[in-house]
């Protein structure tokens, strides 16, 4: 019972937090991501990043249907050492100045980007996440206005994002710690091309506008863009999905499959307990028969079975809560790469779900046990002359049915687990045709501001080899 209830509570909490809980933005149901699409055969690609050239045309043409922002969560910066702090490489993102206002996110300290920040030649500005602020600056409240060196260039920190803000998408972004304006950071060639796909387009639907309407309009625009720019790298269509669906799309099937598997584990546990209670009732059949003969009411005997089942289920539920809490704590600690991992919390809804599961387990196990001691079985118990006949045919049949169902569900779970383990082992043991044992890789990033020429990079590499 503890394993079954604990596994179900843990998976319910994960599924509800990750797949069902709204995103921590203003009116999240109106947020969507628009992708480019190439549905031509034989290799259709329905979810492709966006090029900046197409995005600017979309943004100008659909102002009555939605607001749009551009974001690139695939960037990174070398943070220089300062004040005794070591240099480090951090994940970062570029965005248009309206990105945070479109999401409804306000900085907890400082301000957000403005159009003056998001233009070529503007003073370099940056916003940092609350976790980066706490880790690197010890939660200094006077951090705004100070300089941070990114890729050997000075940036002014203008705002600290709230702790609740995490951008998660199908292409990543949950680990981004620094945000900078896209028009200031991206080269002009990237911002004006139709063939380089490095961005994501986020839309906030206007009231009364559906996602299907917006996607159809943008798809028609993209076909016109393809006609005007027939290069192979320009995609002919566009498609959209809600921001929540975009963030959890890769997790839906695995999480629902795991929830179904844990439901089977709980059902097996309930049938196991029911079988034990039926066996226990068989050894007490004469006692129940005598009590019934002396006037013990049917409901009173059933209530006793339900109380016994409740004590077992409640004890298993209490231990299961501890197991669920430990499993969730491990998951949050170990899987920082999982989208919406920060949303997983054990709350009142999970506690209510636990009570419901305990109640259902009590009814299932208790009522089956009570059914095995029906009025006919009780009267027959007075006529039984030896322990060898104490179970009775009907009770033995019920136990065989429970055992058969347990074995059937267990076989299904074992076959599924075996297939997963076999595939996992196949992936781990795949021959890459290159030596991988005791082989390490090292990426060396030199800031362009200091190493603009190839000769400087070659000189640095030669110095490293000499060391």
PyMOL commands that set and color helices and strands:
alter all, ss='L'
color gray80, all
select helices_A, chain A and resi 2-20+28-30+52-61+99-103+130-137+182-185+188-191+211-228+243-248+252-283+285-293+298-334+341-343+348-371+375-381+387-389+392-428+454-466
alter helices_A, ss='H'
color red, helices_A
select strands_A, chain A and resi 31-38+45-48+50-51+66-79+88-95+109-110+125-128+147-150+153-160+178-181+197-205+237-242
alter strands_A, ss='S'
color yellow, strands_A
deselect
rebuild
show_as cartoon
